[in-house]
Amino acid sequence: MFLSVFGAVAPAAALGKGALQRRVNRTAYLSQDLDVQVPGSAELNLTLGGGRSAPSTVWTIADLELDIGLARSHEIGVDLQYGRVSPDGAFSFLDHAWLSFKHLAFAAHGRRFAFAAGAQHGPRIAAVPGAEGVGYQALGVISATTERWQLLATAGAAIEPRELDTGRRPLMGIAGAELSLACNPDWALVQGWVMAVSGDGMQWSATTDLEASLSPMWTLRAGAIVGRSATAWTWGGHIGAALFVSVDGHRF
C-alpha cells in the first residue's frame, strides 16, 4: 500500500516560510495500512513528488519507507523524507525520521468481508534542521475490506522533538482515511484524505492515485495531491514504486 495514503507527500511549503524553519510537512507518516510483513520479508516504498504552493513556492520531495516483518502480526518500519522547498531552501530532511512498530491486534473475515484493527507507534527522531531530541507518534488503525473495496481509517497524535529556537515540543492530532477500489486484479484506484491539527492551526490534504501491480514483487503508482494550510493552497503530483522481497524470493 502506498506510503502517501494519508498525504505523506503533502509538501512542507503549505506551512509557510516561518513555520517551515521549525516544522516541515507535519502531516507525514500517517498510518499506511495493516498489511503486516511476515517474518523474513520486507517492503520498500520510494515516492518522488513535486508541486507548487501559492503564490510562488516550488517543492520537490523523496519519501522512503522500509517495513520488515519481525514475527507473526508484528513489523518494524522506518520512514524518511528528503527534499527541497524553493526558491531559498536547500536540500535537507523535510520531516523527522519515524522508527515505528506496527501490531495487528485483531482480524476477522468471512466469505466476502474482512475486518482488521491494529496500532502503529514509535519514536520520531529529530532530522529537520532546527530541532533536537526525540518525540513520539502513536496511531490506531482499522480496515474493512470486501472483494473490490477497502476502507482504512486512522487517528492518533504525535509529540515532536524539541524546537531549538522556541524550546517547545509541539503536539499534533491526526486523522485520516483511504478508500481503494480494485478495478481488476492488477489495477486499483486509491483516494486518501488527511487532517492534522496543532498549535499552528489545521491543515489537510487529499491524494488520488492509480496503482498497477506489475508482478508479485513490483507495484507502480502515480497520482496527484491538493492541500490547504492556514496560509496557502498546495498542489502537485508524485510517482512511486514498491518492492516486495522475502527470504525465498517470493512475496507472501
Buried (B, 14 or more C-beta within 10 A) or exposed (E): BBBBBBBBBBBBBBBBEEBBBBBBBBBBBBBBBBBBBBBEBBBBBBBBBBBBBEEEBBBBBBBBBBBBBBEEBBBBBBBBBBBBBEEEBEEBBBBBBBBBBBBBEEBEEEEEEBEBBBBBBBBBBBBBEBBEBBBBBBBBBBBBBEEEEBEBBBBBBBBBBBBBEEEEBBEBEBBBBBBBEBEEEEEBBBBBBBBBBBEBEEBBBBBBBBBEBEEEBEBEBEBBBBBBBEBBEBBBBBBBBBBBBBEEEEBE
